[in-house]
Amino acid sequence: MAGIVFLRTAQFEAVREFYIRRVGMVVWLEQPEITILRHGNMLVGFHRQPTPDRDVLLTFFYPHRADVDGMYRQLADVATSTPVENPRYRIYHFFGTDPDGRRIEFQHFLHPVPPIGDG
């Protein structure tokens, strides 16, 4: 089974370009006023609307700690924290914001996790 999370976005073009060019998502499907992007097995649809959804956290996880460091170097201008270990959740991560002010997180699990499909 697969699914898509849809989020309203007020800055449609800027958000679309941010996730494609800076985060590395790829276009999965285009529809009128909607772009659905893919990152691994995650599908996120951005729907052009006057008021964006901001009460959400989009988390991108990576197989290696160095991948998180690379994303931090790439996104330092929008980062709201530096990469740190979180012992409670056993992750290495940092937070940032997208052009709509939505919170985003980039993380690596510091412990084995079950495999997932590549959707």
Secondary structure, DSSP 8 states (H G I E B T S, - for coil): ----EEEEESSHHHHHHIIIIII--EEEEEETTEEEEEETTEEEEEEE-SS---S-EEEEE-SSHHHHHHHHHHHTTTBSS--EEETTTTEEEEEEE-TT--EEEEEEESS--------
